[in-house]
Amino acid sequence: MALVQARKERGDISQAQVARDLKMSRSYYNQIENGVRLPSLRLATKIARYFGRRVDEL
């Protein structure tokens, strides 16, 4: 849920835009955002930096 909030705080951008910016498929990002899949530490760090947060805040 923290990813949804972070995405909305960034200007209500779409999952597709986040996925494009992070160079991953929208469906994979959707699975991460919905807790279906866990990202690697490297990817979690990349996502956290994208949203200006720490990994443990996501």
FITIDO-495203 format. One line per field, with one value per atom (N, C-alpha, C, O): residue number from 1; x, y, z. Coordinates in nm, 3 decimals, decimal comma, always signed. Atoms other than C-alpha are relative to their C-alpha. Layout:
BEGIN
nr c(NUM	...);
X c(X	...);
Y c(Y	...);
Z c(Z	...);
//
This chain:
BEGIN
nr c(1	1	1	1	2	2	2	2	3	3	3	3	4	4	4	4	5	5	5	5	6	6	6	6	7	7	7	7	8	8	8	8	9	9	9	9	10	10	10	10	11	11	11	11	12	12	12	12	13	13	13	13	14	14	14	14	15	15	15	15	16	16	16	16	17	17	17	17	18	18	18	18	19	19	19	19	20	20	20	20	21	21	21	21	22	22	22	22	23	23	23	23	24	24	24	24	25	25	25	25	26	26	26	26	27	27	27	27	28	28	28	28	29	29	29	29	30	30	30	30	31	31	31	31	32	32	32	32	33	33	33	33	34	34	34	34	35	35	35	35	36	36	36	36	37	37	37	37	38	38	38	38	39	39	39	39	40	40	40	40	41	41	41	41	42	42	42	42	43	43	43	43	44	44	44	44	45	45	45	45	46	46	46	46	47	47	47	47	48	48	48	48	49	49	49	49	50	50	50	50	51	51	51	51	52	52	52	52	53	53	53	53	54	54	54	54	55	55	55	55	56	56	56	56	57	57	57	57	58	58	58	58);
X c(+0,082	+0,000	+0,086	+0,045	-0,088	+0,293	+0,042	+0,063	-0,037	+0,384	-0,112	-0,085	+0,113	+0,037	+0,001	-0,016	-0,003	+0,059	+0,117	+0,101	-0,118	+0,411	-0,024	+0,014	+0,029	+0,293	-0,097	-0,078	+0,098	-0,003	+0,063	+0,032	-0,067	+0,215	+0,093	+0,124	-0,089	+0,440	-0,080	-0,022	+0,080	+0,155	-0,101	-0,143	+0,099	-0,084	+0,039	-0,044	-0,046	+0,127	-0,048	-0,077	+0,052	+0,020	+0,107	+0,226	-0,092	+0,172	+0,082	+0,201	-0,071	+0,263	+0,116	+0,223	-0,107	+0,465	+0,114	+0,231	-0,103	+0,649	+0,079	+0,202	-0,066	+0,723	+0,092	+0,205	-0,085	+0,855	+0,125	+0,236	-0,112	+1,073	+0,102	+0,222	-0,088	+1,214	+0,043	+0,114	-0,037	+1,249	-0,039	+0,043	+0,056	+1,024	-0,140	-0,194	+0,135	+0,692	-0,101	-0,079	+0,106	+0,375	-0,057	-0,087	+0,058	+0,245	+0,090	+0,040	-0,092	+0,558	-0,007	-0,012	+0,011	+0,539	-0,133	-0,137	+0,130	+0,168	+0,006	-0,050	-0,012	+0,253	+0,079	+0,045	-0,077	+0,512	-0,087	-0,092	+0,084	+0,273	-0,111	-0,149	+0,109	+0,000	+0,046	-0,036	-0,054	+0,231	+0,000	+0,022	-0,001	+0,208	+0,143	+0,172	-0,142	+0,584	+0,083	+0,045	-0,095	+0,877	+0,116	+0,171	-0,113	+1,146	+0,131	+0,138	-0,134	+1,514	+0,040	-0,022	-0,047	+1,705	+0,044	+0,019	-0,045	+1,859	-0,120	-0,117	+0,118	+1,517	-0,076	-0,126	+0,067	+1,365	+0,070	+0,005	-0,077	+1,645	-0,027	-0,041	+0,028	+1,581	-0,140	-0,157	+0,136	+1,208	-0,003	-0,065	-0,004	+1,277	+0,061	+0,010	-0,064	+1,511	-0,093	-0,099	+0,094	+1,252	-0,103	-0,138	+0,102	+1,000	+0,058	-0,017	-0,062	+1,253	-0,023	-0,038	+0,025	+1,203	+0,110	+0,194	-0,089	+1,400	-0,073	-0,196	+0,059	+1,344	-0,096	-0,203	+0,085	+1,201	-0,130	-0,220	+0,124	+0,935	-0,100	-0,217	+0,088	+0,796	-0,049	-0,124);
Y c(-0,119	+0,000	+0,126	+0,230	-0,117	+0,234	+0,042	+0,161	-0,035	+0,216	+0,078	+0,172	-0,072	+0,329	+0,144	+0,238	-0,134	+0,623	+0,081	+0,198	-0,069	+0,712	+0,042	+0,152	-0,031	+0,699	+0,118	+0,206	-0,109	+0,927	+0,132	+0,238	-0,120	+1,171	+0,059	+0,178	-0,047	+1,194	+0,066	+0,103	-0,069	+1,344	-0,092	-0,068	+0,094	+1,053	-0,055	-0,060	+0,059	+0,899	-0,144	-0,207	+0,135	+0,569	-0,106	-0,077	+0,113	+0,229	-0,016	-0,048	+0,013	+0,222	+0,098	+0,063	-0,100	+0,543	-0,039	-0,027	+0,044	+0,415	-0,115	-0,115	+0,116	+0,087	+0,043	-0,006	-0,051	+0,272	+0,068	+0,042	-0,073	+0,499	-0,094	-0,067	+0,097	+0,199	-0,114	-0,205	+0,098	-0,007	-0,144	-0,235	+0,132	-0,298	-0,004	+0,099	+0,010	-0,430	+0,055	+0,051	-0,051	-0,273	-0,111	-0,090	+0,110	-0,613	-0,041	-0,074	+0,034	-0,686	+0,107	+0,074	-0,107	-0,345	-0,013	+0,004	+0,019	-0,408	-0,111	-0,096	+0,111	-0,739	+0,042	+0,003	-0,050	-0,567	+0,093	+0,080	-0,097	-0,284	-0,069	-0,022	+0,071	-0,533	-0,111	-0,184	+0,098	-0,755	-0,143	-0,234	+0,135	-1,054	-0,050	-0,168	+0,034	-1,047	+0,096	+0,211	-0,083	-0,917	+0,033	-0,057	-0,036	-0,723	-0,041	-0,058	+0,023	-0,801	+0,124	+0,230	-0,115	-0,574	+0,112	+0,230	-0,100	-0,399	+0,076	+0,199	-0,064	-0,332	+0,080	+0,189	-0,074	-0,231	+0,133	+0,234	-0,122	+0,023	+0,098	+0,218	-0,084	+0,153	+0,064	+0,182	-0,051	+0,190	+0,105	+0,210	-0,095	+0,362	+0,133	+0,239	-0,123	+0,612	+0,077	+0,200	-0,062	+0,679	+0,084	+0,194	-0,070	+0,780	+0,088	+0,150	-0,083	+0,956	-0,051	+0,027	+0,063	+0,712	-0,100	-0,131	+0,110	+0,453	-0,131	-0,135	+0,131	+0,086	-0,042	-0,095	+0,044	+0,021	+0,080	+0,040	-0,077	+0,288	-0,054	-0,018	+0,054	+0,095	-0,136	-0,200);
Z c(+0,000	+0,000	+0,000	-0,052	-0,004	+0,062	-0,140	-0,165	+0,138	-0,307	-0,068	-0,143	+0,059	-0,408	+0,051	-0,027	-0,059	-0,168	-0,056	-0,089	+0,053	-0,287	-0,144	-0,185	+0,140	-0,648	-0,010	-0,094	+0,003	-0,577	+0,048	-0,006	-0,048	-0,382	-0,106	-0,103	+0,107	-0,686	-0,113	-0,215	+0,100	-0,883	-0,066	-0,179	+0,051	-0,929	-0,137	-0,228	+0,125	-1,205	-0,010	+0,092	+0,022	-1,355	+0,028	+0,030	-0,013	-1,291	-0,126	-0,120	+0,128	-1,658	-0,009	-0,058	+0,004	-1,623	+0,093	+0,057	-0,094	-1,316	-0,061	-0,058	+0,062	-1,494	-0,113	-0,124	+0,110	-1,801	+0,055	+0,009	-0,058	-1,589	+0,065	+0,063	-0,067	-1,400	-0,091	-0,049	+0,102	-1,718	+0,039	+0,042	-0,029	-1,620	-0,060	-0,099	+0,055	-1,741	+0,100	+0,221	-0,087	-1,606	+0,086	+0,204	-0,077	-1,501	+0,116	+0,224	-0,109	-1,296	+0,109	+0,228	-0,101	-1,125	+0,075	+0,196	-0,062	-1,059	+0,105	+0,214	-0,095	-0,890	+0,124	+0,235	-0,114	-0,672	+0,084	+0,206	-0,071	-0,582	+0,078	+0,186	-0,065	-0,491	+0,094	+0,149	-0,094	-0,284	-0,048	+0,031	+0,057	-0,517	-0,014	+0,008	+0,016	-0,586	+0,082	+0,104	-0,072	-0,388	-0,092	-0,157	+0,085	-0,572	+0,066	+0,188	-0,054	-0,532	+0,079	+0,065	-0,076	-0,297	-0,094	-0,068	+0,098	-0,597	-0,059	-0,069	+0,058	-0,752	+0,105	+0,076	-0,108	-0,417	+0,025	+0,050	-0,017	-0,381	-0,113	-0,090	+0,117	-0,732	+0,012	-0,017	-0,018	-0,659	+0,111	+0,096	-0,111	-0,326	-0,043	-0,009	+0,049	-0,492	-0,093	-0,089	+0,094	-0,761	+0,075	+0,032	-0,078	-0,496	+0,110	+0,186	-0,102	-0,273	+0,140	+0,234	-0,130	+0,011	+0,032	-0,052	-0,038	+0,204	-0,030	-0,034	+0,030	+0,122	+0,110	+0,082	-0,111	+0,468	+0,011	+0,086	+0,000	+0,407	-0,103	-0,102	+0,104	+0,113	+0,043	-0,030);
//
